[in-house]
Amino acid sequence: MSPEWRDDLHSMLEYPRLSPLRIVSTVICKYIALFVADLRAAEDAYRRVFGMDLLFREGRRAAQDWATLPLDKSWEDADAAGIELGMVALRRDNFVLALFEGTPQPGTVHEICLGMEADEIDAVRARLRNVTPVRHERGFLQFDDSFGFRWTLQEVDVAFRSSGEIAGRWLEVARPFE
């Protein structure tokens, strides 16, 4: 293949010419958060169908902040303690599926998280127009776009953790007759 032919092909297909100085960064999908009508059934179905493991379950405490159910406690333990769980996180490899109790609408997603380098996250923040970030700090950006989707950008190596773990809030579960 002659160099001229390649040049014609590139111009015809409008491929950008890559400079040898261009830095290529990595972007990965870290998690997707969905609303589901039946949280317990969705957990069971996604675990079975996609071979996912339970990462954690969460509920809201009186102050409306999220707290995490200890991993050694089950749905039945939460029910017996009067705890309403509202979120389940499932994992397979480095991908997390976060499920929230709610009314799903066809074609809707609760939140999308992309993993990027901190400099790229800052560059995305600089490119936002007519959008006020929900939260922005070095290596983290969360915003709602004009199409109704919430985007979270965080560094690739940041683990998916529960709100309870981050803030030290755990749901109290006492079994009867213990």
N, C-alpha and C positions, 0 to 999 in steps of 0.2 A: 504494500500500500504506500503510495507516494505521499510525501508530506503535504503536497498541494491538495490532494484528494481529502486528506484528513482535515485540512484547514477549511475546505469547502463544506464538509460534513458538519464541522463544529459551528460554522457561521449559519448554516441552514437550520440546524437544530437549536441554535442560540445557546449552546453550552457556554457557561462562563469559563474563561481561561483562568486556571489556578496559578497564582504566583507561587514560586518556591518559598516565599516568606510567609504565606498564609498559614495561620494556625487553625487546625481542625480540632474542635472540641466535641465532647461526647454528650449526647442527650439520651436519657432513658426514661421510659414510663415506670415510675416507682409504685404508684397505686391508682386505683380508680375507686371512687366512693359512690355507691348506689342507694337509692331509697327502695325498700322492699316492704310489701304489705304484711308479710309474716316472717319475722326475723328468725325464729327458731327453724322453720321449714327451709328458709333460704340458706341458713348455715348448713343444715344437713345436706341439702341438694348440692350446693357448690363444693362442699368437702368431698362428697361422693363422686360427682361428675368430673371435677378437675383435680382430684387427688390432693386437696389443700389441707393444711394443718391449722388448728386453732392457734391464733396468736394471742388474743385476749377478747374479753367481753366487758362492756361498760354500761353503766346506768347513771342517771342524774340523781344527785342528792338534793336535799331540801333547798339549798342555795342555788340550784340549777347549774352547778358545775359538774363536769363529768368525773366519775370515780370508777376505778377498775375492779372488777370481780377477781379475787385471787384465782390463779389457774387451777388450784386443787378443788375449786367449788364448781358445781354444775348448775344447769338450768333449774333443776329440781331444788337445789339449795337456795338459789335466788328466789324461786317461787315461795318456798317455805318461810323465807325471811321477809316476804312482802316487797321484794326488790323488783322493779320493772326494768329489764334490760332494754337499752335503746340502740346499742351499737355492737357489732361483732367484727373483728378483724381476722381474716384468714390469710395464710401465706403459702406460697409455693415458690421455692428458690428465693429470688430477690423481689418477687412481685407480691403486692398485698392487695386484696380485695376487701374494702371496708364497706360493710352493710349497715344502713341506718333504717330504723323503723320509720315508716312514712308512707305516703301515698305516691307511688311512682306514676309518672306520666310517660306515655310512650315517647321514646327517643330522648329522655332526659337523663342526665348524670348529675350527681350531687357535687363531685369535685374531681379534678384531674391534677395529679402531681407529676412534675417532670424533674429529673435529676440533671443538674448542670454545674459547671464550674462557677465559682463566686463572681468572677469577672463577667461572665455571660449573663448571670442573673442581674447584675447591675446594669448591663447594657440593655436588657429587656425593659427594666424599670425606666431607663432613659427614653426608650422608644414609645412608652405608653402615652396615649393622647386621650384627653377627656375621661380618664380613669383615675380614681383615687385609690391607692392601695389600701387593702384592709390592714396589712402589716408589711413592713419592709425593714430589713436590717441586713447587714453584710451576710451574704450567703443564703438569704431567705426573702421571698417575695410572695405575697398572697393578694390576689385581686379578683374582682368580679368583672367579667367583660360585658360588653353591650348586648351580647346574645343570651345572657342569663347563666353563663357557666362560671364557676369559681375555679381559678387556677392557683396552684401552689407550686412554686419553684424552690427547690432546695438543693444543697450540694449532694452529689451522688453518694457519698459515703455516710450520709446521715441515716440512721436506722429509723424505721417506723416504730414509734413508741406510743403507748397509751397516754392519755391526758393524766390519768391517775398516777402513772409511774413518773411522769415529768414533774408533777406538783406534789407527789407524796400523798395522794388521796386514794384510799382504798375503801371499797364497800364492806361494811361489817356484816358478816353472815354468821349467825349462831344457829346451830341445829338443835331442834327440840330434844330433850333428854340427854344432852351431852354433859 
